[in-house]
Amino acid sequence: MAQEYGCQQQLVAKAMKRLGINAKPVKGRSYTWSDERKAKHKAACNTPAFKEAHRESLLKRFDELRGPSADSPLEALLHGALKRAGMSFTTQRRKLDRYVVDIELLQAPVIIEADGLSHRLERRKALDKVRDAALTEAGYQVYRFNGTEINADPDACVRAVMDAAGLVPDMDPIAEIRRGGRGKDNPNWKGAQIEHSCSGCGNSFVEHRANRTYKKKFCNQKCYGAWLKANPEANPVHTRWNKHREQQVVA
């Protein structure tokens, strides 16, 4: 019905509700999750082969992943401290084809991890020990700091790493920070500020396009409303309803 009238399904549902018409419920899945089915599903997903395949799939898609976890607030504090200390570093890099480290220094094989609340769990602590052991065996020095330490003094955390690893400030420090898919790091990036001419008043305006997939034609809603009053035939709502009336007349 929404497709027939050229409007949103929500509008049709509200109209039917006002008229007291019950919409046909959406047919759900034809099976139920019995205890036996749940046990079989859990056993199939809890195998080493399944976990390894899931990890490999995640690592392949890692460069396209976007989200705040790629640049957490704790990591951002360490980034600023490293810049003030004059240290070159890179972030969110894969190691040993199994792990993704928070921060890697470029002057020496040193890795800095910013541990949030989830790292306080016993299961996570055990996994972190296995991870640190593998990285240490591969020749990396791993330093971990929790949220309390980082929030209190991120510069002290960086100084502790530099003193322990015997590092000195770089002459020309480089900071390669992988953002959480924001701005130009987003694969759907379409540009930032683009200058356009308003179709209503004719004045030029700057469009903060970001990841918008369509072109903005008016500088504000006021110009858009004035243009619709002057051009009622271009109103998309009227156009859809007129098209529907013409089809009814033809029928």
N, C-alpha and C positions, 0 to 999 in steps of 0.2 A: 504493500500500500504506500509506503514511504517513497519507493521508487516510482510508482505511478504518479504521485502528486509532486514529485521532485522536491521533497523536504526531508528533514531528519526524522529518524525513527522515534526519537524522544517526543517530538511534537505530536506524532500520530498516537503514541501511547497515552499522552496526557489527554488528547481529545477523546479517545475511547473511554478513558477513565471517567471523564466528566459526563459522558453519555451513558455510563453504567454498563459498558460492553467489556466483557472479560476477554483479554487476549489469550490466544492459544498458547499454552506453556511450551517452552522449548524442550524437545525430547532429549533427555540425558543419555548417559551411557547405558548400555543394555546389560551390564554386569555389575556386581557389587564386590567390594573388597572384603572377602571373607578372611578369617584368621589364617586359613591354609594358604590363600593367595598372597597375603601379606608376608607370611614366613618364606614362601618361595621367592618373592620379589627381593626381600632383604638378603636372602642367601645369595642370590644371583648378583646383587650389587656389592656384596661384601667380599668379593674374591680379589686376589692380587692382580689378576689379568684385567678385571674391569677397572680397578683403581689406576693402574698404569695407563690404560687406554684413555681414561678420563684426564689424567695429568698431561699426556702427550697432546690431546686435543686442546686443552687449555693453553699450553705453551705455544701451540701453533697460532692460536687466536689472540695471544697476549698483546701484540703490537696494535691490534685494532680495538682492544678493550678500552672503555672510557668510564671514569667514575672517580669519586673522591678518594678511593683507596690508593690511587696512583700518586697522590700528592696530599697526604694527610696533614693536619695541622702540626702534629709533632715533627714530621719530616720537614715541614716548612720552617720551623724554628731552627732545626739543625742546618738547613740550607743557608739561612741568614747568618748563623754563627760561622759556618765554613767560609762564606764570602768575606766576613769581617776579618777572619784569620788569614785570608789570602791563600786558601787551599783549593786546588783544582779537583773537581769531583764530577761524577755522573750518577744518575739515579735510575732505578727500576731496570736493572740489567739481569739477564739470565746467566746462571752459572751452573756448570756441570750438567746442563740440559735437564735440570730437575728443579732448581730453585731460582727465585727472583729476589734479589737483594735490594734493600731500600736505598743505600748510598754506597758507592765505591769510590775510593780516592784514586786519583791518577798517578800520584807520585810514588806510591807503593801499593802492593796487594793488600789493602786494608778495606774492610767492610764495616759499616756502621748500621746498626739496626735500631729503629725506633719502635719500641714495644708498647702497644696500647693495652687496654684492659683484658683483651682476650688472651694475651700471653701470660696472664696470671693463673690460668686454668692448668691443672695438673697434666691433663692430656696434651695441652699445647706446650707446656714446659718440656715434656718428654720428646715431642717432635722437634723442638728447637735444639735440644741437646744432640739429637741425631744429625740435624742439619749443620750445626756448628762443627761437629766432629768431621763431617765429610768435607766442609769447606777448609777446615784447618789442615786436614790431610792433603788437600789439593794445593796448599801453600798460602792460604789467606789468613790474615789476622782478623778475627771477628770481635767487635765490641758492641755490647748491647746496653741501651739506656731505657729505663721505663719513663712513663709520663711524668711522674713526680720529679725526677732528676732533670728532664728536659724543660719542663715548665718553670722550675726554680732557677736554672741558670744554664741555658744551652751553650754559652761560651765556655763554661767550665767543662762541659762534656767534651767539647772539641779540644780544649787544651789537654785534657786527660789522655785523649787518643794520640795527640801529637807528641806528648812526653813519653808515653808508653812505646810508641812505634818509632820514636826518634825522627820525627818529621819537622820540616822547616817551611815557612811560607814560600810559595812559588813566585817567580819573578813576574810571570804573566798568567794569573789564575784563570781557569776556564770553569764555567758552571753549565753542565748539560743536564737540565732538569726536564724530565718527561712529565708534562702536565696530564691531568686526568681528561684528556680529550677536549680541552677548552681552547677556543680561539683557533689558531692556525694548526694546532695539533689534531683537531677534529677532522676526520676524513671527509666530512660533509661540509667543510668550511666553504662559504661562498663570498668571502670578503667582509670587510668591516664597514667603514663609513663610505657610502656612495651618494653622490649628489644627483638629485633628480629635480624635475620641474613638475609642480602640482598641476593636475588636470583641471582643478577647480579655479583657484585664484591665479595660477600662472607663476607664482613665486617659486624660487628654488629652495629646496630643503635637503637636509642631510639624512639619509636613511641608515640607521644602524642595522644593517642587514643580518649580520651574524650568520645563522644557518637557515634563514628563511629561503624557501624554495620558490616564492612568487615575488613579483615586483610591486612595490607600494606606489600607488598612483596619486594619493592625496596627502597633504601635509598634516591634516588632522580630521577628526570626525565632523567638525563644523563645515569644512569645505566639502566633505563628501555628502553631507545632508543637503547643502545648498545646491550642489550639482545634481542630486537626485530629483529635487523639486523642479529644477529647470529642464531635466531630461527624464520625465517619468517613464518613458518607454524603455529606458535602459535599466530600470529597477529589476534586479534578478528575481525578486519575489513575484512582481507583477508579470514578468515574462513567463515564469513557470505556470502561473495560474491561467494566463491567457492561452498558453499552449494547450493546457488541459481542457479549457472551455472549447477551443477550436476542435479538439479531438472528439469531444462529446457531441458537438453540432454535426460533425461529419458522420459520426456513428448513427 
